[in-house]
């Protein structure tokens, strides 16, 4: 339903399913993303933060993603830091942490997180460009190429 543009119906369906299967973490994350796509950002955030599952990595990751895509990079950064502490082998969390630092113009911290993501095997195509920007902003262009 979300692909066809019937987001309100999709959200309603997920909410109905949550009444039958309460506290289902996967459904809560799906509902939050559906609400965010509808423009109901505050409801999407509340869906994740008011849940009994709010400390689950899936909820923290979804919340960080929503904050990042709503240009709330400080909140996203804090949540991605939490994810890297919970799972220090999560290359994607380190990449997203680096991207958050980059948006906040914290270039040295961005470099550290992005290099850790790279070390952990991140395959994101934009990893090298993000790392290059972080290095260039530190006046180290020779390392960026």
Residue, then its C-alpha position, 0 to 999 in steps of 0.5 A: x500500500x505504501x508503494x501505491x501512495x495510499x499511505x493513510x490506508x497503510x498506516x491505518x492497516x498497520x495500526x489495526x494489526x498492532x491492536x491485534x499484535x501489540x508491542x510488535x517491534x517490526x510493525x511499530x517501525x513500519x508504522x513509524x516510517x509510514x507516518x513519516x512518509x505521510x508527513x506525520x513526523x511527530x507521530x512517527x517519532x512518538x510511535x518509536x519513543x513511546x513504545x515498550x520496545x524503544x530501546x531495541x536497536x531496530x527502534x533506535x536505528x529507525x529513530x536516528x534515521x528519521x531524525x537525520x532525514x528531518x535535518x536533526x543531525x545532533x539527535x541522529x548523531x547521539x542515537x548512532x553513537x548509542x548504536x555503535x556502543x551497542x554493536x561495535x561491529x555495525x559498519x552501517x551505524x558507523x557510516x551513519x554516525x560519520x555522515x551525521x558528524x559531517x553534516x554538523x561540520x565535526x570533520x575529525x569525528x566524521x573521519x574517525x567514524x567513517x574510517x571505522x565503517x570502512x574498516x568494518x567493511x561498509x560497502x556504501x558507495x558514498x563512503x569514500x566521498x564522505x571521507x574525502x570531504x572530511x579530510x579536505x575540510x581538515x586541510x588534508x586534501x592529499x589524503x582525500x584522493 
